[in-house]
Amino acid sequence: MPGRRHNGGVDTLHDTDARTFASDNYAGVHPEILAALAAANGGHQRAYGADAYTARLQEVLRGHFGEAAVGYPVFNGTGANVLALQTMLPRWGAVICAETAHINTDENAAPERIGGLKLLTVPTPDGKLTPELIDRQAHGFGDQHRAQPGVVSITQTTEIGTLYRPEEIAAITEHSHGLGLRVHVDGARLANAAAALDLPMRAFTTDVGVDTISLGGTKNGALFGEIVVVLDPEATPGIDFQRKVDMQLASKMRFVSAQLIALFEGDLWLRSARHANAMAARLSAGVATIPGVRLTQPTESNGVFAALPPGAADRLRENAAFFYDWNRATGEVRWMCAFDTTEQDVDDFIAAVRAAV
């Protein structure tokens, strides 16, 4: 354990200079967001979203997503996804998604257990749905023996770091709406997508017909809190009530909203995402030259996916930073960069990969 440092009543129990490539969730809170939390503190504000900060957040969101956008702050990304999908569907409804989607692989069946809905998954080569892939599950309408497809959910960026281009999402929304299906975007890393595409977020959401977004903050420097952004108010009937039922209504909501204002009112969201993406590009380029390392997906955002020789991942974890196996059977690993990843972090890790391989 690192030496303890006393900071205002709390002992520092970890090495504050240590960074890993395990997840952008491992990063701390961006200093500008910490400052925003302090600025929002003091005095009393009305609870449960009737505060000045949540009202201001609505203005910020309309600036990004258009005048029809309405935001519902929640505690976390899983809560955002469950709330959005649950209110977009009847009790007998189903969601079409990629097999690798976060709602299917990493939320412990929360959409199905808590949301009471059915996930209809589709295998994809790159984590991305297409109209043709959607059609594999978009059937059985009116059949009482089958959960009824009602929503298509896509992840931007995907769980394997790939990107949807605006025209790809436009094709999905046009096809889905033609079938009577709503479209939801799991946007935990929507900022990374905007940075990579060099486009405003509305260019591949509002402007191409998306109905609802789970907009992320935590992976881009927030302490806690995400937000369900409703672009079509008819898409989520009863969301005000359902948020409370799902235990996602914060009493001191001003502290969720203040973080998201700090992130999205200016360009902090974009600066942080661009930096994380750039560090991933540096890491990808560096390991691509190492014999025995094979990139398994194009590096399009802040994640690098690679296959290593047997035993190399374990050796690397012993001698460098922690990270996760993506598919241990094939030797595939995932390395994630964050807003606070440095060039030196990347270069040191590249050297460690070379030594481990």
C-alpha positions in Angstrom: 0.0 0.0 0.0 1.4 3.5 -0.8 2.2 5.8 1.9 -0.8 7.6 3.3 -1.3 11.3 2.9 -3.8 13.2 4.9 -6.1 15.5 2.9 -8.8 17.3 4.9 -9.9 14.4 7.0 -9.4 11.7 4.3 -6.3 9.5 4.0 -5.1 9.0 0.4 -4.9 5.2 0.1 -3.6 4.8 -3.4 -0.8 6.0 -5.6 -2.3 9.1 -7.3 0.3 9.0 -10.0 -0.6 5.4 -11.1 -2.8 5.0 -14.2 -3.9 1.8 -16.0 -5.4 0.8 -19.4 -8.2 -1.2 -17.9 -11.1 1.2 -18.3 -11.9 4.9 -18.6 -14.0 4.3 -15.5 -10.8 3.8 -13.6 -9.8 7.5 -14.0 -10.5 10.1 -11.4 -12.7 13.1 -11.7 -11.7 15.9 -14.0 -10.6 18.9 -11.9 -13.0 21.2 -13.7 -15.9 18.9 -12.6 -14.7 18.8 -9.1 -14.6 22.6 -9.1 -18.2 22.6 -10.4 -19.3 20.4 -7.6 -17.8 22.8 -5.1 -19.4 25.7 -6.8 -22.8 24.1 -6.6 -22.4 23.4 -2.9 -23.6 25.6 -0.1 -27.0 26.8 0.8 -30.3 25.1 0.0 -31.8 24.2 -3.4 -35.0 22.5 -4.1 -34.6 18.7 -4.4 -35.5 16.1 -7.0 -34.6 18.2 -10.0 -36.5 21.4 -9.2 -33.1 23.2 -8.8 -31.4 25.9 -10.8 -28.7 23.6 -12.0 -31.0 21.0 -13.5 -32.9 23.8 -15.2 -29.7 25.1 -16.7 -28.8 21.7 -17.8 -31.9 21.6 -20.0 -30.7 24.7 -21.8 -27.3 23.1 -22.3 -28.8 19.9 -23.8 -31.1 21.9 -26.1 -28.0 23.6 -27.4 -26.5 20.3 -28.4 -29.6 18.3 -29.4 -32.2 20.8 -30.5 -35.2 22.5 -28.9 -37.2 19.4 -28.4 -34.6 17.7 -26.2 -35.5 17.0 -22.6 -33.0 15.5 -20.1 -33.6 13.2 -17.2 -30.4 12.9 -15.0 -29.9 9.5 -13.4 -27.2 7.9 -11.2 -25.4 5.6 -13.7 -25.3 4.2 -17.2 -27.2 1.0 -16.6 -29.9 3.0 -14.9 -30.1 5.3 -18.0 -30.4 2.4 -20.4 -33.0 0.5 -18.3 -35.1 3.7 -17.8 -34.9 4.7 -21.5 -35.8 1.3 -22.9 -38.4 0.5 -20.3 -40.4 3.6 -21.1 -40.0 3.1 -24.8 -41.7 -0.3 -24.7 -45.0 -1.9 -23.6 -44.7 -4.7 -21.0 -44.5 -7.3 -23.8 -41.9 -5.4 -25.8 -38.4 -6.4 -27.0 -35.2 -4.6 -28.0 -33.1 -5.5 -31.0 -29.4 -5.0 -30.3 -25.9 -6.3 -31.2 -24.8 -9.4 -29.4 -21.8 -7.4 -28.1 -24.0 -4.5 -26.8 -23.3 -3.4 -23.3 -27.0 -3.9 -22.4 -26.5 -7.5 -23.3 -23.0 -8.3 -22.0 -22.2 -6.0 -19.1 -25.4 -5.1 -17.3 -26.1 -8.4 -15.5 -29.4 -8.7 -17.4 -30.7 -5.5 -15.7 -32.7 -4.5 -18.8 -34.5 -7.8 -18.7 -34.6 -8.3 -14.9 -35.5 -4.7 -13.9 -36.9 -3.4 -17.2 -39.0 -6.5 -17.8 -38.2 -6.5 -21.5 -36.6 -9.0 -23.9 -33.3 -8.5 -25.7 -33.2 -9.9 -29.2 -29.5 -10.1 -30.1 -27.8 -10.2 -33.4 -24.2 -11.4 -34.1 -22.1 -8.7 -35.8 -18.5 -8.7 -37.1 -17.8 -5.2 -35.8 -20.3 -4.5 -33.1 -22.6 -2.5 -35.5 -26.1 -3.2 -36.6 -27.3 -2.6 -40.1 -30.9 -2.7 -41.5 -30.2 -6.2 -42.9 -29.0 -7.4 -39.4 -32.0 -5.8 -37.7 -34.3 -7.8 -40.0 -33.0 -11.0 -38.5 -34.9 -10.2 -35.4 -37.6 -7.8 -36.7 -40.3 -10.3 -37.3 -43.2 -12.0 -35.5 -45.2 -8.9 -35.2 -48.7 -9.8 -33.9 -47.5 -13.3 -32.8 -48.7 -13.7 -29.2 -46.0 -16.3 -28.7 -43.1 -13.9 -29.4 -41.9 -10.8 -27.6 -42.8 -7.9 -29.8 -39.9 -5.9 -31.3 -40.4 -2.3 -30.4 -36.9 -0.7 -30.1 -33.6 -0.9 -31.9 -30.7 0.0 -29.6 -27.2 0.8 -30.9 -24.1 1.7 -29.0 -22.0 4.7 -30.0 -19.1 4.1 -29.8 -19.6 0.3 -29.8 -18.3 -2.1 -27.1 -15.4 -3.0 -29.4 -14.5 0.6 -30.1 -15.9 1.0 -33.6 -17.9 4.0 -34.8 -21.3 4.5 -36.6 -21.1 7.2 -39.3 -24.1 9.5 -39.5 -25.3 7.9 -42.7 -25.2 4.4 -41.1 -27.4 5.6 -38.2 -29.7 7.4 -40.7 -30.2 4.1 -42.5 -31.0 2.4 -39.2 -33.5 4.9 -38.1 -35.3 5.1 -41.4 -35.5 1.3 -41.6 -36.5 1.0 -38.0 -39.2 3.7 -38.1 -40.6 2.1 -41.2 -41.1 -1.1 -39.2 -42.7 0.9 -36.4 -39.6 0.6 -34.1 -38.1 3.3 -32.0 -34.3 3.9 -31.9 -32.2 4.2 -28.8 -28.5 5.1 -28.6 -26.4 3.9 -25.7 -24.1 6.9 -25.7 -21.8 6.1 -22.7 -19.0 7.2 -25.1 -20.9 9.5 -27.4 -18.4 12.3 -26.8 -15.6 10.0 -28.1 -17.6 9.4 -31.2 -18.2 13.1 -31.8 -14.5 13.8 -31.3 -13.5 11.0 -33.7 -16.0 12.0 -36.3 -15.3 15.7 -35.8 -19.0 16.4 -35.8 -21.5 17.8 -33.3 -23.4 15.2 -31.3 -26.7 16.1 -32.9 -25.3 15.2 -36.4 -25.6 11.5 -35.6 -28.5 11.6 -33.2 -31.2 14.3 -33.6 -30.4 15.1 -37.3 -30.7 11.4 -38.3 -33.9 10.5 -36.5 -32.7 9.0 -33.1 -35.5 9.0 -30.5 -33.7 8.6 -27.2 -30.1 8.7 -25.9 -28.4 7.5 -22.8 -25.7 10.2 -22.6 -22.6 9.4 -20.7 -20.5 11.5 -18.3 -18.7 9.1 -16.0 -16.4 7.7 -18.7 -15.4 11.2 -19.7 -14.4 12.7 -16.3 -17.6 12.9 -14.2 -17.8 11.6 -10.6 -21.2 10.0 -11.1 -24.3 10.6 -13.2 -25.6 10.1 -16.7 -28.6 11.5 -18.4 -31.5 10.1 -20.6 -32.0 12.6 -23.4 -35.4 12.3 -25.0 -35.4 13.7 -28.5 -39.0 12.7 -29.3 -41.3 13.3 -26.3 -43.7 10.7 -27.6 -41.0 8.0 -27.4 -40.9 7.8 -23.5 -44.4 8.1 -22.0 -44.3 8.3 -18.2 -40.6 8.7 -17.9 -41.0 11.2 -15.0 -42.8 8.5 -12.9 -40.7 5.5 -14.1 -37.4 7.2 -13.1 -38.7 7.2 -9.5 -39.9 3.6 -9.8 -36.4 2.6 -11.1 -34.7 4.3 -8.1 -32.9 6.7 -10.4 -34.4 10.0 -9.1 -31.6 11.8 -7.1 -32.8 13.9 -4.3 -29.8 16.3 -4.5 -29.9 16.3 -8.2 -28.1 19.6 -8.5 -24.8 17.7 -8.0 -25.5 15.4 -10.9 -26.6 18.3 -13.1 -23.7 20.6 -12.1 -21.2 18.0 -13.3 -23.0 17.6 -16.6 -23.1 21.4 -17.1 -19.4 21.6 -16.5 -18.9 18.8 -19.0 -21.2 19.9 -21.8 -21.7 23.7 -21.5 -18.3 24.5 -22.8 -15.8 22.2 -24.6 -14.6 20.1 -21.7 -16.4 17.0 -23.1 -14.8 17.4 -26.4 -11.3 18.2 -25.1 -11.3 15.2 -22.8 -12.7 12.9 -25.5 -10.2 14.1 -28.1 -7.3 13.5 -25.7 -8.4 10.0 -24.8 -8.9 9.1 -28.5 -5.5 10.5 -29.4 -3.8 8.4 -26.7 -5.5 5.3 -28.0 -4.3 6.1 -31.5 -0.8 6.5 -30.2 -1.0 3.2 -28.3 -2.5 1.4 -31.4 0.2 2.7 -33.7 2.9 1.7 -31.2 1.8 -1.9 -30.6 1.0 -2.5 -34.2 4.7 -2.6 -35.0 5.4 -5.3 -32.4 5.8 -8.8 -33.8 3.2 -11.2 -32.3 0.7 -8.4 -31.6 -2.4 -8.3 -33.9 -5.0 -5.5 -33.7 -8.4 -7.2 -33.9 -10.5 -4.0 -34.5 -9.7 -0.7 -36.1 -8.9 1.9 -33.4 -11.6 4.5 -34.0 -12.1 6.0 -30.5 -10.4 5.5 -27.1 -10.2 1.7 -27.0 -7.5 -0.6 -28.5 -8.4 -4.3 -29.1 -5.5 -6.7 -29.8 -4.6 -10.3 -29.7 -1.4 -11.4 -27.8 0.5 -14.6 -27.8 -0.3 -17.2 -25.1 0.9 -16.0 -21.6 1.9 -12.5 -22.8 -1.2 -10.8 -21.2 -0.4 -12.3 -17.8 3.2 -11.3 -18.0 2.3 -7.8 -19.0 -0.1 -7.4 -16.1 2.6 -8.5 -13.7 5.1 -6.0 -14.9 3.0 -3.1 -16.1 -0.6 -1.7 -15.7 -3.7 -3.8 -15.2 -6.1 -4.4 -18.0 -8.9 -6.9 -18.9 -9.0 -9.9 -21.2 -11.7 -9.5 -23.8 -11.6 -13.1 -25.0 -9.1 -15.2 -23.1 -9.6 -18.2 -25.5 -8.2 -16.2 -28.4 -5.8 -14.0 -26.4 -7.7 -10.8 -27.2 -7.4 -8.0 -24.7 -8.9 -4.5 -24.4 -6.8 -1.4 -23.5 -8.8 1.8 -22.7 -7.4 5.4 -22.6 -9.0 8.2 -20.5 -8.9 12.0 -20.3 -5.9 11.8 -18.0 -3.8 9.2 -19.9 -0.4 10.7 -20.7 1.9 10.2 -23.7 4.5 8.8 -21.2 1.9 6.4 -19.9 1.4 5.1 -23.4 5.0 5.0 -24.4 5.9 3.1 -21.2 3.1 0.6 -21.8 4.2 0.0 -25.4 7.7 -0.8 -24.2 6.2 -3.2 -21.6 4.1 -4.9 -24.3 7.2 -5.3 -26.4 9.0 -6.9 -23.5 6.1 -9.2 -22.6 5.7 -10.5 -26.1 
